Amino acid sequence: MFEYIKVLTSFSVDDVPKAKKFYSEALGLKVSEESGALLLHLGDGNETLIYPKSDHVPASYTILNFVVAEIDTAVDQLVARGVRFLRYDEFGADDKGIVRGPDRDTAWFSDPAGNIHSVGQFKTPLPVQGDP
């Protein structure tokens, strides 16, 4: 295996100021800006780079998955902050847009650039880094 210091995920947006407002105000994340790009500070030392791209095309898959302790509360809090949830009726979404499954409940939303993210509650504990 090659040697590396850290893994940094990234994705693009078409409007950095709109993205900064969304991630810092609507999601309440710590965001820093440098050289025209954003850095999301996601906890546990994890960071994600958001960079501007003039020909940005939104990701057609879920980029960030936020694991929460109680999905109904998380969805209600985000809706109160102006986040609009996507509705996947083909997966049996309820009135809040939550798809309830045997192992986890998930609800998806998009950022102002159309990138898809989710909040999810697992019904069994996730392994902690370092667990076998």
C-alpha positions in Angstrom: 0.0 0.0 0.0 1.2 3.5 -0.7 1.8 6.0 2.1 -0.6 8.8 2.7 -1.2 11.4 5.4 -4.9 11.9 5.1 -7.9 11.2 2.9 -9.7 14.3 1.7 -13.0 13.8 -0.2 -14.2 16.6 -2.5 -17.0 17.6 -4.8 -17.9 20.6 -6.9 -20.5 23.3 -6.8 -21.5 26.1 -9.2 -21.7 28.9 -6.6 -19.4 28.9 -3.6 -21.1 31.7 -1.6 -24.5 29.9 -1.9 -22.8 26.6 -0.8 -21.1 28.4 2.1 -24.4 29.7 3.4 -26.1 26.4 3.0 -23.5 24.3 4.7 -22.8 26.7 7.5 -26.3 28.1 8.2 -28.7 25.4 7.0 -26.6 22.4 8.1 -24.8 24.2 10.9 -21.4 22.8 9.8 -18.0 24.5 10.5 -16.9 25.9 7.2 -13.6 27.6 6.2 -12.8 29.3 3.0 -9.5 29.4 1.2 -8.5 30.3 -2.4 -12.1 30.3 -3.5 -12.9 26.8 -2.2 -14.6 25.7 1.0 -13.5 23.2 3.5 -16.2 21.4 5.6 -14.9 20.3 9.0 -17.1 17.3 9.7 -15.8 16.1 13.1 -13.4 13.3 14.1 -10.8 15.2 12.0 -12.7 14.5 8.7 -12.9 17.2 6.1 -14.4 17.6 2.7 -13.3 20.1 0.1 -15.9 21.9 -2.0 -14.5 23.5 -5.0 -16.0 25.8 -7.7 -16.5 24.4 -11.2 -18.0 26.5 -14.0 -19.4 23.5 -15.8 -20.6 21.8 -12.6 -23.0 18.9 -13.0 -24.7 17.7 -9.8 -23.7 14.3 -8.6 -26.3 11.7 -9.4 -25.5 9.7 -6.2 -25.4 10.5 -2.5 -22.1 12.3 -1.6 -22.3 12.9 2.1 -24.2 10.6 4.5 -24.8 12.1 7.9 -25.5 9.4 10.5 -27.9 10.7 13.2 -29.2 9.3 16.4 -32.9 10.1 15.7 -33.9 10.6 12.1 -37.3 12.2 12.7 -35.7 14.9 14.9 -32.9 15.5 12.4 -35.3 15.9 9.5 -37.6 18.2 11.5 -34.6 20.4 12.5 -33.3 20.6 9.0 -36.7 21.4 7.5 -37.0 24.2 10.1 -33.7 25.6 8.7 -35.0 25.6 5.2 -33.7 22.2 3.9 -36.0 20.6 1.4 -36.0 16.8 1.4 -36.2 14.8 -1.8 -39.0 12.3 -2.1 -38.4 8.8 -3.4 -41.9 7.4 -3.6 -40.6 4.3 -5.4 -38.8 3.4 -2.2 -41.8 3.9 0.0 -41.0 7.4 1.4 -43.3 8.6 4.1 -44.7 12.1 4.5 -41.4 13.5 5.7 -39.5 11.9 2.8 -38.0 9.2 5.0 -37.5 5.7 3.6 -37.8 3.3 6.5 -36.0 0.1 6.1 -35.1 -3.0 8.2 -31.5 -1.9 8.9 -31.7 1.9 8.6 -34.0 4.9 7.9 -32.8 7.4 5.3 -33.9 10.8 4.0 -32.2 12.6 1.1 -31.8 16.3 0.4 -29.8 18.4 -2.1 -27.5 21.4 -1.7 -28.1 24.6 -3.8 -25.9 23.1 -6.5 -28.1 19.9 -6.7 -25.6 17.6 -5.1 -27.4 14.8 -3.1 -26.8 14.1 0.6 -28.6 12.1 3.2 -29.3 11.8 6.9 -29.7 8.3 8.2 -30.4 6.4 11.4 -28.9 2.9 11.6 -30.9 0.4 13.7 -27.8 -1.5 14.7 -24.7 0.3 15.9 -22.1 1.1 13.3 -18.6 -0.2 13.9 -16.2 2.3 15.4 -12.9 2.9 13.7 -10.5 0.3 15.0 -13.2 -2.3 15.7 -12.6 -5.6 14.0 
